[in-house]
Amino acid sequence: MAHFFFNEPLDRLAPIFKEWVKEAIHELIPALTEIHDPVPIKDDPPEYLSPSETCSLLGLSLPTLRKQSKAGIYTAYRVGNRKIQYRRSEIEKAIQARRIEHLFPMSHKSVKKGGTR
């Protein structure tokens, strides 16, 4: 039979050692989580888009985006002296509206003047 410290047989020390390790782990885990509080990873997309990001989402060229912004179709926000950005939520709403219009066209050309007969 193998012997451990103080001439105690291992089969007698094993349950005591197991219980001691369990207690140490239960005490150590909360202490470790308090010390290492991980910073949450931010998966949210940025709130504002650059003109080039906006163009790629809308499928437009930069000159077309500028013209449509001047016409009031898209709202451009000035950040600082020169930087122009577009609000992501507004661009996503415009894309969604375009998809709905594509699925359910309601153009004025399809409605005849004078009502239906």
VMD Tcl script that draws the C-alpha trace (Angstrom):
set ca {
  {0.00 0.00 0.00}
  {1.29 3.43 -0.94}
  {1.85 5.95 1.83}
  {1.41 9.69 1.90}
  {2.47 12.38 4.37}
  {2.53 11.53 8.05}
  {2.41 7.83 7.30}
  {-1.32 7.95 6.48}
  {-2.51 5.53 3.82}
  {-3.70 7.15 0.57}
  {-7.10 5.51 0.70}
  {-7.77 7.39 3.96}
  {-6.43 10.73 2.68}
  {-8.10 10.66 -0.75}
  {-11.65 11.54 0.45}
  {-10.28 14.27 2.73}
  {-8.14 15.69 -0.09}
  {-11.07 15.56 -2.55}
  {-13.30 17.48 -0.15}
  {-10.56 20.04 0.48}
  {-10.07 20.60 -3.28}
  {-13.84 21.01 -3.80}
  {-14.05 23.63 -1.04}
  {-11.02 25.48 -2.40}
  {-12.51 25.56 -5.90}
  {-15.89 26.82 -4.63}
  {-14.14 29.62 -2.76}
  {-11.76 30.44 -5.59}
  {-14.23 30.68 -8.49}
  {-16.22 33.68 -7.16}
  {-12.97 35.44 -6.31}
  {-11.67 34.91 -9.84}
  {-14.86 36.18 -11.46}
  {-14.69 39.34 -9.36}
  {-11.08 39.93 -10.38}
  {-11.58 39.14 -14.05}
  {-14.80 40.85 -15.03}
  {-14.63 40.64 -18.83}
  {-15.48 43.69 -20.88}
  {-18.48 42.89 -23.05}
  {-17.72 42.68 -26.74}
  {-19.65 45.27 -28.66}
  {-21.30 43.61 -31.65}
  {-23.54 46.53 -32.41}
  {-22.82 48.25 -35.70}
  {-21.86 51.92 -35.54}
  {-24.71 54.42 -35.36}
  {-23.40 56.52 -38.25}
  {-22.12 55.51 -41.68}
  {-19.58 57.16 -43.91}
  {-20.74 58.20 -47.38}
  {-18.92 55.23 -48.95}
  {-20.55 52.76 -46.51}
  {-23.92 54.35 -47.23}
  {-23.34 54.05 -50.99}
  {-22.53 50.37 -50.73}
  {-25.64 49.68 -48.63}
  {-27.91 51.62 -51.00}
  {-26.20 50.51 -54.20}
  {-25.60 54.11 -55.27}
  {-22.61 56.03 -56.53}
  {-21.21 58.83 -54.39}
  {-22.40 61.60 -56.75}
  {-25.92 60.11 -56.78}
  {-25.96 59.92 -52.97}
  {-24.90 63.56 -52.78}
  {-27.62 64.63 -55.24}
  {-30.29 62.67 -53.39}
  {-29.11 64.13 -50.08}
  {-29.41 67.65 -51.50}
  {-32.90 66.74 -52.76}
  {-33.87 65.66 -49.23}
  {-34.22 61.94 -49.93}
  {-31.46 61.10 -47.43}
  {-30.37 63.25 -44.50}
  {-26.66 63.96 -44.24}
  {-25.21 64.93 -40.87}
  {-22.13 67.10 -40.58}
  {-19.69 65.92 -37.93}
  {-16.99 68.43 -37.16}
  {-16.01 70.90 -39.87}
  {-16.06 68.71 -42.96}
  {-17.05 65.13 -42.16}
  {-20.45 64.02 -43.52}
  {-22.17 60.93 -42.14}
  {-25.55 59.23 -42.47}
  {-27.57 57.72 -39.65}
  {-27.64 53.93 -40.02}
  {-31.22 53.61 -38.77}
  {-32.49 56.06 -41.41}
  {-30.63 54.28 -44.21}
  {-31.95 50.89 -43.07}
  {-35.51 52.31 -43.02}
  {-35.03 53.63 -46.56}
  {-33.79 50.24 -47.72}
  {-36.78 48.53 -46.09}
  {-39.18 51.02 -47.69}
  {-37.57 50.37 -51.06}
  {-38.03 46.62 -50.61}
  {-41.69 47.06 -49.71}
  {-42.22 49.38 -52.69}
  {-40.59 46.77 -54.92}
  {-42.86 44.02 -53.61}
  {-46.04 46.10 -53.60}
  {-45.69 48.84 -56.23}
  {-48.12 51.69 -55.68}
  {-47.04 53.99 -58.46}
  {-49.37 56.74 -59.62}
  {-49.16 55.38 -63.19}
  {-51.04 52.20 -62.29}
  {-54.09 54.09 -60.95}
  {-56.40 55.46 -63.64}
  {-57.80 58.92 -63.25}
  {-61.53 59.21 -62.74}
  {-61.91 56.13 -60.54}
  {-62.90 52.60 -61.46}
  {-65.88 51.51 -63.53}
}
mol new
graphics top color blue
foreach p $ca { graphics top sphere $p radius 0.5 }
foreach p [lrange $ca 0 end-1] q [lrange $ca 1 end] { graphics top cylinder $p $q radius 0.2 }
display resetview
